Amino acid sequence: MGALEHLQPREVFRFFEEICAIPHGSGHVERISDYLKQFADERGLYCVQDALHNIIIVKEASAGYEREEPLILQGHMDMVAVSRPGSGIDMTKEPLALYVKDGRIRARDTSLGGDDGIGAAYIMALLDADHIPHPRLEAVLTVDEETGMDGARGIDLSMLQGKNLINLDQEEEGVILTSCAGGARVDVGITLTPERLPAPETARKALLEVEITGLLGGHSGIEIDKGRGNANRLLGELLPGLAERFGIGLAAFAGGVADNAIPRQAAADIVADAEKETQIMDWLRQQETQIRRRLGDNDPGVHVACRKKGALPPDAVCYGAAEIKRAMGCLCALPNGVTAMSRELEGLVETSLNLGVAALQDGCLKLSYAVRSSVDAEKEALCCRMEQTAAQWGADARVRNSYPGWAYRKDSPLRDRAAEVYRRMYGREPVLQAIHAGVECGILAAKIDGLDCISIGPDMADVHTAEESLDIISVRRTWEYLVAVISEKSRKKRRA
C-alpha cells in the first residue's frame, strides 16, 4: 500500500506518488519524461516528446466545450534534489521515501519535489479524467526549470492553439500569480596557484575541516529577503581571518547543491601548523558567536565546527594564505542577497542574487549564482557589475541562461475568470500577486503572441530543502478550484 493511497483527491495523489518513485532531479529527466510519454500513449492522447525531453500532450474538448478557447496547462517535471547531510541517499537512483505527518506530505531526509511534482500530478489527473468538462487541453511539461529554464527556452510551441495558460508551479493557496521576476545564472571562476609543501614541513602540519551547518536555507527567490545565512558566503568570510592569523593553507572548499537554493552547509579543508590547532578551534568558536548574533532569530541554528581529519599525505598540495585572501576577497566583494526592493510594490524584492554553489576543483574556485530581477535592465546591470568585480580580482565571470520576467498584463480575461470562480467558491477575494521567484510564463509568453497567463498552486513549505512539505487539504482545495476554473465557460460564450 502506497503512503498516499488513502488521501483525497485520490487521482491526484496517485500520480504524485508515481512521480516521486522516479528519480527526477534537474539534469536527470529522461525517465520521468518517458513515464509521461507512456502515460499519454496508454490513453491514446496526442503526445510530442522533443529532443530535450519536454512533453506536450493534447486532450480534445469534451462534449459541449468544443467552441471554448483551448487552455494550456503548464508545469515542469524536474525537481531540486536535496538530501540531508550524511543521509547517504543517491537521488539520481533512489525513489523518494514519502510519509505523512501532521497533515503534510514529506520525504524522508530529502526534498519532496512538490515543486513541481504536484503541478504535474494535477495535469495528469485532468488528462486522465473522463468526467470533468473541459475545453481542448494542451499540457506542456518542461525539463530543467530549476537550473535555468532550459526546457521552456528550447521547446517549440508552434503546434499549440491556446492563448490562455494556467501555470501550476505556485506554492501558496489562494494566491493568483500575475507576474514574476526574470533571471540569469552567473558562473565565476577564480584560478588559484598551488604550492607543494616540502616533506619536512608536511610532518608538522595538520589537516582540519571547517564546516558551517544548521542554517535554514530555502528558495533563493521566496526566502531571499528573510535574512537567512548563506553557508558559502559565511565560510568565505571566515577563511581570510584564518589565513591572516594562523597562516593556513586551503586544500578543499565545497558548499551548496543548487544555485537557486540558499546553501545550508559548506565545508573547507585547511592545512595548519599542528601546534595551532587548539587556537584555531577557539577562534572559530568566537566567530560562531558573532555569526549567531548577526543572524539572530532569522537563522538561529547556525553552527561552526572544526575537526581534525588526520595527517597530510607526503605529496599534499594546497593554496597558501595569499591565494586564500585573493579568492575569498573576490567571493566577498561579489554581491549576494537582496540588492534592491521594488519602488512600486511595497515589500516585493526587485533584484537579488544567491551564491548557491561553491566548489574548489582542479585549481579553480567555481561560484554559481542565481540572479533575479523584475526589471530586465537591473538584471543586466547586476550581471555586468559581477563581471566587472570578478575582473578586478583576476577572475572570470560568465552569464548564462538569461530569461525574461513575466510582465503584469492589465487586461487579462483569464485572471478575471479565475478571480470570479474563486469569489464564488470561497466568498472572498483571491490575492493577486507578483513574486520575486521565477516561473516559466515569461519565456512562454515570448513564444505565443497574446498569451494570457496565471499561476496557482497549493500550500508548500521549505521548498528546495530536506524539510520541504506539502499541505494535504490545500492540495484537495486547489484541485477543486482548478477543476472549477477549467470547467467555467467564458463569459462571451455564456451570454451567447
N, C-alpha and C positions, 0 to 999 in steps of 0.2 A: 504494500500500500504506500503510495506516494505521500510525502509530507504535507502536500497541499490538497490532497484528494477530497477532503471534507469541506473545503472552503467554497464560498459563493462570491462571484459567479463562476460556476464550475468550468464553463467553457473557456474562460479567460485563464484561470489558474492552471488548467490542464496544459495549455500551450506554453505558459510561462515556465512550468516545471520541465517541460520537454526542452525548452531553450536553455535552461540552467544546467541540464545534463550534458550539454555540448560545450566544450571549451570555445570561447568566442571573444577573447581579448583582442584589442586592436592589433592588426597585423597577422592575426590567425583566424581568418573569417571563412576559409574555404568550406569547412564542414557545416557551419551554420547556414551559409549560402546554399549549399547543396540540399540541406534539410528543407529550406524554404522552397526551393525549386521542386523537390519531390512532393511537398505539400500541395503545391498548385497542380502538378501533373496528376496526382491521385484524384483530384476533384474536377479535372477537365477544364481548368481555368487557363486562359491565355497567359503565358509567362515568358519573360525575357531575362536571361542571365548574361550580363556582359563580361568582358574580359577582366574587369576589376572585381567581379563577383557581386556587383549591385544586382538587385532583383526588382523587376516590375511585374505585377500581377493585375489582371483586369477581370472584374466580375460585372457582367452586364446588368442593367437595371431590372428591378423586379416589376411585376405587373402593376400598372398604374403610375409608374415613375419614369416611363420611357422618355417623356418630354422634359423631365427635370435636367438641370445642368449637371454634367458629370462632376464628381467630387474626388479629389486626390487625398489619399490618406498617407502620411509620411512619417517615417521614423528611421532609426539606424540600428544595425544588427550587431555592432561591436560594443564592448564594454571596457571600462578601465579595470584591468585585472590586478588587484592589490591583495596581497596576503599578509597576515600578521607576522612580524619578525619572529623567526625561529619556528614557524609552523611546519616548514618543510614541504609545503604544498606546491606542486608544479601545475600552475594554472593553464599551461599550454596542453596539458594531458588529462587532468583530473576534473570531474564534474564538480559543481558547487554542492556543498552539503547543506541543504536547506533545513530550517527549523522555524517553528512558530513560538513566539513568546510575547506576552502582554499585547496581543492584538496586532503584532507586526511580524513580518517575514524577514528573516536574516539568513546569512550564510555563515557557517562556522569557520571562523578565522580568515575569512576573505571578504572582499566586496561582493555585493549581491548582483550588480548589473541590472537593477531596476531601471537605471538609465542605460539603455533604453529598452531593456528586455520586456518591460510591461507594455510599452508602446507597441512593440512587435506583436505581443500576445493579443492586445486589443484588435490589431489589424487582422490577425489570423482568425480570431473568433468571429469577426464580422464577415470575412470571406467564407468562412465555413458554415455560417448560419443560413437556414432556408426559411426562417420565419420573420426576419426583420425587413421591413420595407425599406428600399434604398434606391437612389439613382445609380447610374453607372459608377462603379468604384474603381479607382485606379490607384493601386497600392505601390508605393515607392519605398524600398528598404535599402539604405545605403551602407557602405562599408567605411570603416576607419574615420568615423566622425570625430572620435576623441583625440586623434593625432593630427588633425589638420583639415578635416572635412574633405579628404581626398575623393571619396566616393561621390559626394554631391557635386564636386567640381568636374569630375570626369564623366558623369552619367549623361546619356543622350535622352532627352525628354521629348523629342520631336513627335513621337507617336501618341503622346497624351492629348486628350480632348479637353480636359478640365481646366478651368480658370480659377477654381476655388480649392484651397488646400488647408487641411487640418493637420498640423504637426503635433505628434504625440510624444514630445520629448520635453515635457514640463514637469515640475516637481512640487507643485503646490495646488491643491484642490481649490476651486472657487476663483482662481485667477486665470484670466484670459490674456495671454501674452499678445502684445500688439507690435512690438519692435524689440530689437536686441542689438548688442554691440557686434562690430566686426572684429577681426583679429588677424594675427600672424604668429609665426614661430620665428624666433631668432636664436641661432646657434653661435656661440662664441668659443673660439679655440685659443688657448694660451699655451704656446710651446715653451717647455722648460728644458734647461740644460742640466743633465745629471752629473753627479760626482761619485766616483767609486772610492769607497773607504779602504785604506790600506789595512792589511790583516792585523797588525798590532793594535790599531785603533778600534777595529771591529770588536775585539775581545773586551774592550772597556765600555761597549755600548749596550743599550737595552732597546728592545722593540716594544713599544707601548701602543695600545689602541685607545684613542679618544673618541667617545661616542655620545651623540645627543639623541635622546629618546623622550617619549612621554608627551609629545606635542599632539594637539588635536588634529592638525592638518585640515583637509577639506577641499571643496571645489574652488578652483582658483578664480572663478568668476563670482560665485554666490557668496563665498566666505572671505573674499579678499579684503573686505573692509571691517572684519571682526577683530583686528588686532592680534591675530594668532601668529605664533613664531614660525619662521621658515628655517628648518634644520640646516639646510645648505648655507644659508646666509649666516646663521649663528656660528656654525663651525668655521666658516671663512673669517669671521671676526676674531675668533679665539687663536687661530694658528699664528698670525703675526706677533701676538703677545708672547706666545711660547717661543717663537724664534728669537725675539728680542731679548727675552730674559734668560733663556736656557740654551740658546744656540742649537735648537733641534734641527733635524732633517725630516723631510717628508717622503714616505715610501708609498702611501696609498691614500686615496680620497674617493668616497662614493656616497651618494645620498639621493633619495627620491626615486620614484618609479614612473612618473609621467609628468610632462611639462605643464599639464593643466590640473595637477593636484598639488596642493601646498604640501611640501615634504615634511613628514613627521619624524624622520630619522636620518642621520648622516653619521659617518664614521671616517676617521683618518688613522692610518698607521704612522707613528712618528718614531724617529731614531733619536735617542737621548743618551747622555752620559748616565751610566747605571747609578752613580752616586747621587744624581739629581732627581731620581725617581720620586722620592717622597716629597720633595719640594714642588715638583710639577703637579702631583696629585693634590697637595694642599692649595696651590694657586688655582687649580681648576674648580675646587670646591668653593672658593671665594667667588669665582666667576659665575658659578651656578646660582649663588645667592643673588648676585646683581642681575642676572638674566630673569630670575623669578620676580624680582621687584619690578623690573621693566615691563614684563608681560602682564603681571598682576592677575586678575581674575579672568582675563581674556584667554589665558593658556596656563593654568596653574600647575600642570603636571610635568613640566619640563625637568629633565634630569641630565646632568653631565657626568659621565662615567669615564674612568681611566683605569685600564688594567694591563698587566704585563702579558705579552704574547710569547716571550721566550727570547733566546739569544739570536743574534743576527747571523745569517749564513755568511760564509767566508767571502763570497762574491757579491755581497749586498750592494745595491745601487739605490741612491736616494737623491733628493733635491735639497740643496743647502738653504741656509737662513735667508740669503739674499733673494733666491728664487721664490721662496715661500712668500716673502714680503711683496714681491712684484706680482705674483699670481693672485694672492689674496687681496692685494691692493686693487687690482683690476676688478675682482669679484665684488668688492665692497664699493668701488666707485660706480659700478653699473647700478642703475636704479632698480628698485624692487618694491612691490606693493602698490598702493594707490598713489597715482601721480596727479590726478585732477578729479574733482567732483563736478557733476552737472550743474550748470547755471540755470537750466530751465526746470528741472525736476528735483525737488528737494530730497536729499538722501540717496540719490542714484549716483553710483560711481560712473564717471565719464571715461577715464583712462587708467589702466593699471597694467602691471606685468608681474609674472611669477617665475622665479628661478626654480623650476620643478625638478630638474635632474642635473647632477654634477658627477663627473667621473674622471679620474686620472687614468689615462690609457695611452700606452706607447709614447710616453714623454709629452703628452698634451693634456692639459686640464680642459675638459669639454663641458660647457654650460649650455643648458637648453631652457629657453624662456617661452612662456605663452604671453603674448601681448594682446590686450583688448582695448577697444575704444568705440564709443557710439558716434564719434566724429572721425571720419576717414582721414582727414588732414592731420588730426592729432595722432592717430595711429602711425601714420607715415613719419611724422616729426619725431615721435618717440623711437621708432626703429632707426632713424637717421642719427639721433643722439647716441644710441647704443653703438652704432658703427663708429662714430667719432670717438667716443670714450674708449672703446676697445683699442682703436688705433693709437691713442695716446699712451697706452700701456704695452704697445708692441704686440697686441693680439689681433685676431681676425674675427669679424662678425659677419654672418650671412643671414639674410632674411629669406624665409620660405613660406609657402602655404598661406599667403595672404588672402583673406576673404572679406567681402563687403559686409557691412552691417545690414540689418533689416529695418528699413525706414518706416516710420509710422505713416499709415495711409488714412487720410482724413475721411475719405468716402469708402466705407467697407461694408457692403451688404452682408457678407458672411459674418463679420463681427456683430452687426446689428441683429442678425438672426440668432446667433449663439447667445447673445445677451438676453434676447426676448425669451428664448427657451429657458434660460437659467432663472429669470424672474418668475416665469410661470411655474416652474418646478419647486422653487425654494422660497418664493415670496420676498426676495431681497435682490439687491443689485450685485452682479459679479464685480470683481476687481479687475479693471483694465490696466495692464501694467507693462512698462518697459523694463528689461533686465540687462544687467551687465554681462551675464553669461551669453554664450553664442549658441544659436540654433541654425539649422541649415536654410531657413526661409530666405535669407538674403541672397544666397547663391542660387537657389532655385528660382526666385523671382527674376533674376537676371537672365534666366533661360526661357521664361514663359512670359510674354508680354501681357501686362494687365493682371498678373496673378494676385489674388486676394487671399491672404493667409491669416490664420490664428494658430495659437499653440496652447494646448491644455494637457493636464495630466493629474494623477493622484498624488497624495502627500508622500514624500520620501524624506529621509533624514540622513545626514552624513554620507552623501554620495561620494564616490571615489575614495572611500576608506573602508577598512575592515569592519567598521561599526555600522555600515550602511543598513538601512531598514526601510520597509515598505508597509504602509498602513493598510490593513486588510479591508476595513469598512470603507475607506476612501477609494480603494480600487473598485469596489462594488458601486458606490455612488457615481464615480466618474464614468464607469461603464454605462450606467443607466442614462446619464446625461449625454454621453456620446451617441448612444442609440437614438435618443430623442432628437438630437440635432440632425443626425443623418436622415431620420425619418420625416423631419419637418420639410414640408414643401415650401418653395419660395413664395413670397407674398404675391408676386406677379401672377404665378400660376393659380394660387388660391382665389384671387379676385376674378380671374378669368372665368 
